Amino acid sequence: MVSSLLRRYYKQSATYKIFSGILKEFYTFIETLGKIITWGSKAALYIVKGEINFHEVIEQCHRFGITSLPITLSIVGMTSVIVAAQVALEMAKQGGGNFIGLLMTILIVREVAVVMSGFAIISMIGSSIASEIATMKVTSQTDAMKVLKIDPIRYLFVPRILSGIFMMPVITIIAGIVGVIAGAVTSYLSADIGFRAFFDSAWQGIYMKDLWVSMLKAIAFGGTISLISCCCGYDAEGGAKGVGIATTKSVVWSFVAIVIWDMVFAIIFFF
């Protein structure tokens, strides 16, 4: 009697609620990670076998690349302006004006272009993919595909994953060019650093390794964002509320995955 009463009071306590909430989130994390690995492996198998709808891939590439380009370039360009405006004048005061181009170019090529592009893609395309597939799941459209003997993994996942892998490097290259130009213009306006001095400095410190690592990161980011968005959407249930939860989960998981990927690449190639 006493033990059951204590147990009931304990379950109503803040400690129990916090502990059970953490445990529930941990179980959800493990379950979602397992589904991502399972469905991602199945999609990879379809890609290796060549079972690809190229028309759908092209359509998704247009959506992934062209549609997201304006907001991506805006974010990368404004980030470069913000950094250059704060760094260029201070470096010029300290006699480091000849190194501003080097610093800005390395920063943009290694990090800003690919990471900020990834964040923009997550916010605009990743959330859209998750909500689209989640809506199809809760309205039983994916069940209808199975009845027609169409695997939703092959029809929905494969084109979106391939579009992320193909288009993310292209977006990163364009964003990097825009970012470097924005940094050069801002350095000229804020610290009177000439364009020739800026780009001469940039060429002194940028290497092919930086470009290749940036492209590898872009491929990893693009495939990861698409895969996580598809998996979170496909795992949705419970009507409109489930669609919202799936979309939020896809954005959060994608942000975390991008940061983890970025740390892994930094440790492997630059540590």
Buried (B, 14 or more C-beta within 10 A) or exposed (E): EEEEEEEEEEEEEEEEEEEEEEEEEEEEEEEBEEBBEEBBEBBBEBBEEEEBBEEBBBEBBEBBBEEBBEBBBEBBBEBBBEBBBEBBBEBBEEEBBBBBBBBBBBBBBBBBBBBBBBBBBBBBBBBBBBBBBBBBBBEEEBEEBEEEEEBBBBBBBBBBBBBBBBBBBBBBBBBBBBBBBBBBBBBBEBBEBEEEBBBEBBEEBBEEEBBEBBBBBBBBBBBBBBBBBBBBBBBBEEEEEBBBBBBBBBBEBBBEBBEEBBEEBBEEBEE
